[in-house]
Each structure stands twice: as C-alpha cells, then as structure tokens.
Amino acid sequence: MCCQSSISQMKTQGKGKIINISSVAAFTGGGNFIHYVTSKGGILSFTRGLAAEVGRYGICVNSIAPV
C-alpha cells in the first residue's frame, strides 16, 4: 500500500526510489518457519514485478535482504 500511494507522485516527478526489505531466508529457505520464508520470497517477486512495471517512469525499485 505504501508503494501504491507513492508511485503516482513519483510518476509526476519523473523519478523515484522504492526499497523493500526482504531477508536472506528467502534464498536459503529453512524448516519450521515456512510462513516467514514464503512471505520474504513474495517480497522479492513483488519487487521484480514492480520494477518492470514502473521502471519506464524513472522509478527504481530494489530490495535488501539482511541476514
């Protein structure tokens, strides 16, 4: 929802940066916390899709994955 509310202003400006926070767990997986791993993997996919969608407006979308 934060991305959605910010993108219209960024489009008007012709630039912007969005940083999503994921986790290294999205890459490594792990037992007993599949709900967490799945949600962090979803953030990575969301970031890729959003970057493809809004990149033409000068909006850069990245994700960081702390340990």
PyMOL Python script that loads the backbone (N, CA, C, O; Angstrom):
from pymol import cmd

cmd.read_pdbstr("""\
ATOM      1  N   MET A   1       0.823  -1.180   0.000  1.00  0.00           N
ATOM      2  CA  MET A   1       0.000   0.000   0.000  1.00  0.00           C
ATOM      3  C   MET A   1       0.874   1.253   0.000  1.00  0.00           C
ATOM      4  O   MET A   1       0.503   2.269  -0.587  1.00  0.00           O
ATOM      5  N   CYS A   2       2.032   1.183   0.654  1.00  0.00           N
ATOM      6  CA  CYS A   2       2.937   2.342   0.655  1.00  0.00           C
ATOM      7  C   CYS A   2       3.449   2.614  -0.749  1.00  0.00           C
ATOM      8  O   CYS A   2       3.520   3.766  -1.178  1.00  0.00           O
ATOM      9  N   CYS A   3       3.805   1.557  -1.462  1.00  0.00           N
ATOM     10  CA  CYS A   3       4.275   1.719  -2.846  1.00  0.00           C
ATOM     11  C   CYS A   3       3.171   2.325  -3.700  1.00  0.00           C
ATOM     12  O   CYS A   3       3.410   3.267  -4.456  1.00  0.00           O
ATOM     13  N   GLN A   4       1.991   1.797  -3.582  1.00  0.00           N
ATOM     14  CA  GLN A   4       0.864   2.264  -4.388  1.00  0.00           C
ATOM     15  C   GLN A   4       0.593   3.748  -4.152  1.00  0.00           C
ATOM     16  O   GLN A   4       0.334   4.487  -5.101  1.00  0.00           O
ATOM     17  N   SER A   5       0.648   4.180  -2.920  1.00  0.00           N
ATOM     18  CA  SER A   5       0.339   5.580  -2.633  1.00  0.00           C
ATOM     19  C   SER A   5       1.457   6.523  -3.064  1.00  0.00           C
ATOM     20  O   SER A   5       1.209   7.712  -3.264  1.00  0.00           O
ATOM     21  N   SER A   6       2.667   6.027  -3.208  1.00  0.00           N
ATOM     22  CA  SER A   6       3.807   6.871  -3.584  1.00  0.00           C
ATOM     23  C   SER A   6       4.045   6.949  -5.080  1.00  0.00           C
ATOM     24  O   SER A   6       4.589   7.940  -5.566  1.00  0.00           O
ATOM     25  N   ILE A   7       3.652   5.933  -5.812  1.00  0.00           N
ATOM     26  CA  ILE A   7       4.004   5.840  -7.229  1.00  0.00           C
ATOM     27  C   ILE A   7       3.416   6.977  -8.058  1.00  0.00           C
ATOM     28  O   ILE A   7       4.085   7.466  -8.968  1.00  0.00           O
ATOM     29  N   SER A   8       2.209   7.406  -7.781  1.00  0.00           N
ATOM     30  CA  SER A   8       1.626   8.480  -8.596  1.00  0.00           C
ATOM     31  C   SER A   8       2.442   9.763  -8.487  1.00  0.00           C
ATOM     32  O   SER A   8       2.635  10.453  -9.488  1.00  0.00           O
ATOM     33  N   GLN A   9       2.922  10.095  -7.294  1.00  0.00           N
ATOM     34  CA  GLN A   9       3.764  11.277  -7.112  1.00  0.00           C
ATOM     35  C   GLN A   9       5.102  11.093  -7.824  1.00  0.00           C
ATOM     36  O   GLN A   9       5.613  12.027  -8.443  1.00  0.00           O
ATOM     37  N   MET A  10       5.664   9.899  -7.737  1.00  0.00           N
ATOM     38  CA  MET A  10       6.938   9.622  -8.404  1.00  0.00           C
ATOM     39  C   MET A  10       6.802   9.708  -9.920  1.00  0.00           C
ATOM     40  O   MET A  10       7.705  10.192 -10.602  1.00  0.00           O
ATOM     41  N   LYS A  11       5.688   9.245 -10.438  1.00  0.00           N
ATOM     42  CA  LYS A  11       5.439   9.361 -11.886  1.00  0.00           C
ATOM     43  C   LYS A  11       5.399  10.822 -12.299  1.00  0.00           C
ATOM     44  O   LYS A  11       5.956  11.189 -13.333  1.00  0.00           O
ATOM     45  N   THR A  12       4.751  11.654 -11.508  1.00  0.00           N
ATOM     46  CA  THR A  12       4.663  13.087 -11.794  1.00  0.00           C
ATOM     47  C   THR A  12       6.058  13.721 -11.795  1.00  0.00           C
ATOM     48  O   THR A  12       6.363  14.557 -12.645  1.00  0.00           O
ATOM     49  N   GLN A  13       6.893  13.323 -10.846  1.00  0.00           N
ATOM     50  CA  GLN A  13       8.256  13.842 -10.754  1.00  0.00           C
ATOM     51  C   GLN A  13       9.155  13.317 -11.861  1.00  0.00           C
ATOM     52  O   GLN A  13      10.139  13.957 -12.232  1.00  0.00           O
ATOM     53  N   GLY A  14       8.808  12.141 -12.388  1.00  0.00           N
ATOM     54  CA  GLY A  14       9.653  11.506 -13.391  1.00  0.00           C
ATOM     55  C   GLY A  14      10.820  10.741 -12.800  1.00  0.00           C
ATOM     56  O   GLY A  14      11.757  10.377 -13.511  1.00  0.00           O
ATOM     57  N   LYS A  15      10.765  10.499 -11.501  1.00  0.00           N
ATOM     58  CA  LYS A  15      11.826   9.738 -10.841  1.00  0.00           C
ATOM     59  C   LYS A  15      11.367   9.311  -9.454  1.00  0.00           C
ATOM     60  O   LYS A  15      10.379   9.821  -8.926  1.00  0.00           O
ATOM     61  N   GLY A  16      12.097   8.374  -8.879  1.00  0.00           N
ATOM     62  CA  GLY A  16      11.807   7.934  -7.528  1.00  0.00           C
ATOM     63  C   GLY A  16      12.551   6.659  -7.210  1.00  0.00           C
ATOM     64  O   GLY A  16      13.057   5.982  -8.106  1.00  0.00           O
ATOM     65  N   LYS A  17      12.616   6.333  -5.937  1.00  0.00           N
ATOM     66  CA  LYS A  17      13.274   5.116  -5.484  1.00  0.00           C
ATOM     67  C   LYS A  17      12.399   4.441  -4.430  1.00  0.00           C
ATOM     68  O   LYS A  17      11.895   5.081  -3.508  1.00  0.00           O
ATOM     69  N   ILE A  18      12.238   3.151  -4.593  1.00  0.00           N
ATOM     70  CA  ILE A  18      11.492   2.341  -3.632  1.00  0.00           C
ATOM     71  C   ILE A  18      12.421   1.229  -3.167  1.00  0.00           C
ATOM     72  O   ILE A  18      13.024   0.539  -3.989  1.00  0.00           O
ATOM     73  N   ILE A  19      12.540   1.050  -1.852  1.00  0.00           N
ATOM     74  CA  ILE A  19      13.368  -0.008  -1.296  1.00  0.00           C
ATOM     75  C   ILE A  19      12.489  -0.888  -0.415  1.00  0.00           C
ATOM     76  O   ILE A  19      11.921  -0.426   0.575  1.00  0.00           O
ATOM     77  N   ASN A  20      12.385  -2.150  -0.784  1.00  0.00           N
ATOM     78  CA  ASN A  20      11.640  -3.129   0.001  1.00  0.00           C
ATOM     79  C   ASN A  20      12.629  -3.929   0.846  1.00  0.00           C
ATOM     80  O   ASN A  20      13.788  -4.094   0.466  1.00  0.00           O
ATOM     81  N   ILE A  21      12.170  -4.418   1.983  1.00  0.00           N
ATOM     82  CA  ILE A  21      13.036  -5.182   2.876  1.00  0.00           C
ATOM     83  C   ILE A  21      12.587  -6.631   2.894  1.00  0.00           C
ATOM     84  O   ILE A  21      11.459  -6.937   3.282  1.00  0.00           O
ATOM     85  N   SER A  22      13.476  -7.519   2.472  1.00  0.00           N
ATOM     86  CA  SER A  22      13.222  -8.948   2.463  1.00  0.00           C
ATOM     87  C   SER A  22      14.128  -9.590   3.516  1.00  0.00           C
ATOM     88  O   SER A  22      14.361  -9.003   4.573  1.00  0.00           O
ATOM     89  N   SER A  23      14.629 -10.767   3.237  1.00  0.00           N
ATOM     90  CA  SER A  23      15.538 -11.451   4.147  1.00  0.00           C
ATOM     91  C   SER A  23      16.331 -12.478   3.364  1.00  0.00           C
ATOM     92  O   SER A  23      15.867 -12.978   2.340  1.00  0.00           O
ATOM     93  N   VAL A  24      17.512 -12.789   3.837  1.00  0.00           N
ATOM     94  CA  VAL A  24      18.320 -13.823   3.209  1.00  0.00           C
ATOM     95  C   VAL A  24      17.609 -15.180   3.296  1.00  0.00           C
ATOM     96  O   VAL A  24      17.916 -16.094   2.531  1.00  0.00           O
ATOM     97  N   ALA A  25      16.677 -15.302   4.209  1.00  0.00           N
ATOM     98  CA  ALA A  25      15.906 -16.540   4.340  1.00  0.00           C
ATOM     99  C   ALA A  25      15.123 -16.859   3.070  1.00  0.00           C
ATOM    100  O   ALA A  25      14.806 -18.020   2.813  1.00  0.00           O
ATOM    101  N   ALA A  26      14.813 -15.846   2.279  1.00  0.00           N
ATOM    102  CA  ALA A  26      14.107 -16.076   1.015  1.00  0.00           C
ATOM    103  C   ALA A  26      14.964 -16.873   0.054  1.00  0.00           C
ATOM    104  O   ALA A  26      14.432 -17.573  -0.809  1.00  0.00           O
ATOM    105  N   PHE A  27      16.279 -16.784   0.183  1.00  0.00           N
ATOM    106  CA  PHE A  27      17.200 -17.516  -0.689  1.00  0.00           C
ATOM    107  C   PHE A  27      17.598 -18.865  -0.111  1.00  0.00           C
ATOM    108  O   PHE A  27      17.824 -19.817  -0.859  1.00  0.00           O
ATOM    109  N   THR A  28      17.685 -18.958   1.210  1.00  0.00           N
ATOM    110  CA  THR A  28      18.196 -20.168   1.839  1.00  0.00           C
ATOM    111  C   THR A  28      17.105 -21.132   2.276  1.00  0.00           C
ATOM    112  O   THR A  28      17.366 -22.323   2.447  1.00  0.00           O
ATOM    113  N   GLY A  29      15.897 -20.640   2.459  1.00  0.00           N
ATOM    114  CA  GLY A  29      14.812 -21.499   2.940  1.00  0.00           C
ATOM    115  C   GLY A  29      15.015 -21.843   4.397  1.00  0.00           C
ATOM    116  O   GLY A  29      15.726 -21.143   5.118  1.00  0.00           O
ATOM    117  N   GLY A  30      14.405 -22.895   4.816  1.00  0.00           N
ATOM    118  CA  GLY A  30      14.575 -23.326   6.202  1.00  0.00           C
ATOM    119  C   GLY A  30      13.309 -23.973   6.715  1.00  0.00           C
ATOM    120  O   GLY A  30      12.202 -23.628   6.302  1.00  0.00           O
ATOM    121  N   GLY A  31      13.484 -24.903   7.608  1.00  0.00           N
ATOM    122  CA  GLY A  31      12.340 -25.596   8.180  1.00  0.00           C
ATOM    123  C   GLY A  31      11.757 -24.851   9.370  1.00  0.00           C
ATOM    124  O   GLY A  31      12.399 -23.984   9.962  1.00  0.00           O
ATOM    125  N   ASN A  32      10.551 -25.204   9.698  1.00  0.00           N
ATOM    126  CA  ASN A  32       9.855 -24.703  10.883  1.00  0.00           C
ATOM    127  C   ASN A  32       9.487 -23.231  10.854  1.00  0.00           C
ATOM    128  O   ASN A  32       8.971 -22.714  11.845  1.00  0.00           O
ATOM    129  N   PHE A  33       9.734 -22.545   9.755  1.00  0.00           N
ATOM    130  CA  PHE A  33       9.255 -21.174   9.619  1.00  0.00           C
ATOM    131  C   PHE A  33       8.936 -20.863   8.157  1.00  0.00           C
ATOM    132  O   PHE A  33       9.315 -19.823   7.619  1.00  0.00           O
ATOM    133  N   ILE A  34       8.228 -21.801   7.540  1.00  0.00           N
ATOM    134  CA  ILE A  34       7.886 -21.697   6.118  1.00  0.00           C
ATOM    135  C   ILE A  34       7.050 -20.459   5.823  1.00  0.00           C
ATOM    136  O   ILE A  34       7.172 -19.889   4.738  1.00  0.00           O
ATOM    137  N   HIS A  35       6.210 -20.029   6.747  1.00  0.00           N
ATOM    138  CA  HIS A  35       5.403 -18.835   6.541  1.00  0.00           C
ATOM    139  C   HIS A  35       6.284 -17.600   6.371  1.00  0.00           C
ATOM    140  O   HIS A  35       5.987 -16.735   5.547  1.00  0.00           O
ATOM    141  N   TYR A  36       7.362 -17.513   7.143  1.00  0.00           N
ATOM    142  CA  TYR A  36       8.284 -16.382   7.058  1.00  0.00           C
ATOM    143  C   TYR A  36       9.051 -16.413   5.733  1.00  0.00           C
ATOM    144  O   TYR A  36       9.151 -15.398   5.044  1.00  0.00           O
ATOM    145  N   VAL A  37       9.583 -17.570   5.387  1.00  0.00           N
ATOM    146  CA  VAL A  37      10.346 -17.725   4.142  1.00  0.00           C
ATOM    147  C   VAL A  37       9.467 -17.395   2.938  1.00  0.00           C
ATOM    148  O   VAL A  37       9.911 -16.725   2.006  1.00  0.00           O
ATOM    149  N   THR A  38       8.227 -17.863   2.958  1.00  0.00           N
ATOM    150  CA  THR A  38       7.305 -17.601   1.855  1.00  0.00           C
ATOM    151  C   THR A  38       7.004 -16.109   1.723  1.00  0.00           C
ATOM    152  O   THR A  38       6.979 -15.585   0.610  1.00  0.00           O
ATOM    153  N   SER A  39       6.780 -15.436   2.817  1.00  0.00           N
ATOM    154  CA  SER A  39       6.473 -14.003   2.753  1.00  0.00           C
ATOM    155  C   SER A  39       7.663 -13.205   2.237  1.00  0.00           C
ATOM    156  O   SER A  39       7.479 -12.248   1.485  1.00  0.00           O
ATOM    157  N   LYS A  40       8.867 -13.575   2.621  1.00  0.00           N
ATOM    158  CA  LYS A  40      10.054 -12.859   2.155  1.00  0.00           C
ATOM    159  C   LYS A  40      10.320 -13.150   0.680  1.00  0.00           C
ATOM    160  O   LYS A  40      10.788 -12.272  -0.046  1.00  0.00           O
ATOM    161  N   GLY A  41      10.031 -14.366   0.229  1.00  0.00           N
ATOM    162  CA  GLY A  41      10.129 -14.672  -1.196  1.00  0.00           C
ATOM    163  C   GLY A  41       9.112 -13.883  -2.007  1.00  0.00           C
ATOM    164  O   GLY A  41       9.390 -13.466  -3.132  1.00  0.00           O
ATOM    165  N   GLY A  42       7.938 -13.683  -1.431  1.00  0.00           N
ATOM    166  CA  GLY A  42       6.909 -12.870  -2.083  1.00  0.00           C
ATOM    167  C   GLY A  42       7.357 -11.433  -2.262  1.00  0.00           C
ATOM    168  O   GLY A  42       7.041 -10.807  -3.274  1.00  0.00           O
ATOM    169  N   ILE A  43       8.082 -10.905  -1.301  1.00  0.00           N
ATOM    170  CA  ILE A  43       8.596  -9.539  -1.414  1.00  0.00           C
ATOM    171  C   ILE A  43       9.573  -9.440  -2.579  1.00  0.00           C
ATOM    172  O   ILE A  43       9.558  -8.459  -3.322  1.00  0.00           O
ATOM    173  N   LEU A  44      10.417 -10.447  -2.743  1.00  0.00           N
ATOM    174  CA  LEU A  44      11.363 -10.430  -3.865  1.00  0.00           C
ATOM    175  C   LEU A  44      10.635 -10.446  -5.204  1.00  0.00           C
ATOM    176  O   LEU A  44      10.989  -9.694  -6.112  1.00  0.00           O
ATOM    177  N   SER A  45       9.636 -11.286  -5.329  1.00  0.00           N
ATOM    178  CA  SER A  45       8.862 -11.345  -6.571  1.00  0.00           C
ATOM    179  C   SER A  45       8.099 -10.054  -6.814  1.00  0.00           C
ATOM    180  O   SER A  45       8.033  -9.574  -7.945  1.00  0.00           O
ATOM    181  N   PHE A  46       7.527  -9.496  -5.772  1.00  0.00           N
ATOM    182  CA  PHE A  46       6.822  -8.223  -5.875  1.00  0.00           C
ATOM    183  C   PHE A  46       7.772  -7.125  -6.350  1.00  0.00           C
ATOM    184  O   PHE A  46       7.413  -6.311  -7.201  1.00  0.00           O
ATOM    185  N   THR A  47       8.976  -7.108  -5.801  1.00  0.00           N
ATOM    186  CA  THR A  47       9.974  -6.100  -6.174  1.00  0.00           C
ATOM    187  C   THR A  47      10.330  -6.212  -7.649  1.00  0.00           C
ATOM    188  O   THR A  47      10.392  -5.199  -8.346  1.00  0.00           O
ATOM    189  N   ARG A  48      10.564  -7.418  -8.130  1.00  0.00           N
ATOM    190  CA  ARG A  48      10.894  -7.619  -9.552  1.00  0.00           C
ATOM    191  C   ARG A  48       9.749  -7.168 -10.456  1.00  0.00           C
ATOM    192  O   ARG A  48       9.968  -6.477 -11.451  1.00  0.00           O
ATOM    193  N   GLY A  49       8.547  -7.558 -10.108  1.00  0.00           N
ATOM    194  CA  GLY A  49       7.389  -7.186 -10.914  1.00  0.00           C
ATOM    195  C   GLY A  49       7.142  -5.687 -10.923  1.00  0.00           C
ATOM    196  O   GLY A  49       6.857  -5.106 -11.970  1.00  0.00           O
ATOM    197  N   LEU A  50       7.251  -5.064  -9.762  1.00  0.00           N
ATOM    198  CA  LEU A  50       7.039  -3.622  -9.671  1.00  0.00           C
ATOM    199  C   LEU A  50       8.116  -2.870 -10.435  1.00  0.00           C
ATOM    200  O   LEU A  50       7.819  -1.876 -11.097  1.00  0.00           O
ATOM    201  N   ALA A  51       9.357  -3.325 -10.355  1.00  0.00           N
ATOM    202  CA  ALA A  51      10.453  -2.682 -11.092  1.00  0.00           C
ATOM    203  C   ALA A  51      10.195  -2.724 -12.587  1.00  0.00           C
ATOM    204  O   ALA A  51      10.442  -1.745 -13.292  1.00  0.00           O
ATOM    205  N   ALA A  52       9.704  -3.847 -13.071  1.00  0.00           N
ATOM    206  CA  ALA A  52       9.396  -3.969 -14.505  1.00  0.00           C
ATOM    207  C   ALA A  52       8.256  -3.042 -14.905  1.00  0.00           C
ATOM    208  O   ALA A  52       8.239  -2.512 -16.016  1.00  0.00           O
ATOM    209  N   GLU A  53       7.314  -2.852 -14.006  1.00  0.00           N
ATOM    210  CA  GLU A  53       6.130  -2.049 -14.309  1.00  0.00           C
ATOM    211  C   GLU A  53       6.395  -0.545 -14.268  1.00  0.00           C
ATOM    212  O   GLU A  53       5.866   0.191 -15.101  1.00  0.00           O
ATOM    213  N   VAL A  54       7.193  -0.082 -13.328  1.00  0.00           N
ATOM    214  CA  VAL A  54       7.354   1.370 -13.154  1.00  0.00           C
ATOM    215  C   VAL A  54       8.710   1.904 -13.591  1.00  0.00           C
ATOM    216  O   VAL A  54       8.946   3.110 -13.514  1.00  0.00           O
ATOM    217  N   GLY A  55       9.596   1.047 -14.042  1.00  0.00           N
ATOM    218  CA  GLY A  55      10.920   1.479 -14.468  1.00  0.00           C
ATOM    219  C   GLY A  55      10.878   2.502 -15.586  1.00  0.00           C
ATOM    220  O   GLY A  55      11.720   3.398 -15.638  1.00  0.00           O
ATOM    221  N   ARG A  56       9.912   2.381 -16.478  1.00  0.00           N
ATOM    222  CA  ARG A  56       9.813   3.320 -17.604  1.00  0.00           C
ATOM    223  C   ARG A  56       9.476   4.735 -17.162  1.00  0.00           C
ATOM    224  O   ARG A  56       9.597   5.670 -17.953  1.00  0.00           O
ATOM    225  N   TYR A  57       9.056   4.910 -15.915  1.00  0.00           N
ATOM    226  CA  TYR A  57       8.748   6.232 -15.370  1.00  0.00           C
ATOM    227  C   TYR A  57       9.923   6.813 -14.582  1.00  0.00           C
ATOM    228  O   TYR A  57       9.786   7.854 -13.940  1.00  0.00           O
ATOM    229  N   GLY A  58      11.066   6.147 -14.631  1.00  0.00           N
ATOM    230  CA  GLY A  58      12.235   6.626 -13.908  1.00  0.00           C
ATOM    231  C   GLY A  58      12.237   6.232 -12.437  1.00  0.00           C
ATOM    232  O   GLY A  58      12.953   6.827 -11.631  1.00  0.00           O
ATOM    233  N   ILE A  59      11.443   5.238 -12.094  1.00  0.00           N
ATOM    234  CA  ILE A  59      11.337   4.795 -10.710  1.00  0.00           C
ATOM    235  C   ILE A  59      12.178   3.529 -10.547  1.00  0.00           C
ATOM    236  O   ILE A  59      11.974   2.540 -11.252  1.00  0.00           O
ATOM    237  N   CYS A  60      13.107   3.573  -9.626  1.00  0.00           N
ATOM    238  CA  CYS A  60      13.996   2.433  -9.350  1.00  0.00           C
ATOM    239  C   CYS A  60      13.435   1.673  -8.149  1.00  0.00           C
ATOM    240  O   CYS A  60      13.150   2.270  -7.111  1.00  0.00           O
ATOM    241  N   VAL A  61      13.279   0.351  -8.292  1.00  0.00           N
ATOM    242  CA  VAL A  61      12.736  -0.470  -7.215  1.00  0.00           C
ATOM    243  C   VAL A  61      13.761  -1.558  -6.876  1.00  0.00           C
ATOM    244  O   VAL A  61      14.165  -2.336  -7.740  1.00  0.00           O
ATOM    245  N   ASN A  62      14.167  -1.598  -5.624  1.00  0.00           N
ATOM    246  CA  ASN A  62      15.145  -2.594  -5.152  1.00  0.00           C
ATOM    247  C   ASN A  62      14.659  -3.219  -3.864  1.00  0.00           C
ATOM    248  O   ASN A  62      13.730  -2.734  -3.219  1.00  0.00           O
ATOM    249  N   SER A  63      15.319  -4.320  -3.506  1.00  0.00           N
ATOM    250  CA  SER A  63      15.043  -4.988  -2.246  1.00  0.00           C
ATOM    251  C   SER A  63      16.369  -5.292  -1.560  1.00  0.00           C
ATOM    252  O   SER A  63      17.332  -5.698  -2.210  1.00  0.00           O
ATOM    253  N   ILE A  64      16.416  -5.096  -0.255  1.00  0.00           N
ATOM    254  CA  ILE A  64      17.578  -5.502   0.507  1.00  0.00           C
ATOM    255  C   ILE A  64      17.208  -6.755   1.307  1.00  0.00           C
ATOM    256  O   ILE A  64      16.050  -6.954   1.673  1.00  0.00           O
ATOM    257  N   ALA A  65      18.203  -7.583   1.567  1.00  0.00           N
ATOM    258  CA  ALA A  65      17.957  -8.845   2.262  1.00  0.00           C
ATOM    259  C   ALA A  65      18.963  -9.010   3.395  1.00  0.00           C
ATOM    260  O   ALA A  65      19.968  -9.701   3.229  1.00  0.00           O
ATOM    261  N   PRO A  66      18.706  -8.385   4.548  1.00  0.00           N
ATOM    262  CA  PRO A  66      19.617  -8.534   5.679  1.00  0.00           C
ATOM    263  C   PRO A  66      19.652  -9.976   6.194  1.00  0.00           C
ATOM    264  O   PRO A  66      18.726 -10.756   5.972  1.00  0.00           O
ATOM    265  N   VAL A  67      20.714 -10.298   6.866  1.00  0.00           N
ATOM    266  CA  VAL A  67      20.859 -11.654   7.431  1.00  0.00           C
ATOM    267  C   VAL A  67      20.001 -11.793   8.651  1.00  0.00           C
ATOM    268  O   VAL A  67      19.980 -12.855   9.273  1.00  0.00           O
TER     269      VAL A  67
END
""", "prot")
cmd.dss("prot")
cmd.show_as("cartoon", "prot")
cmd.util.cbc("prot")
cmd.orient("prot")
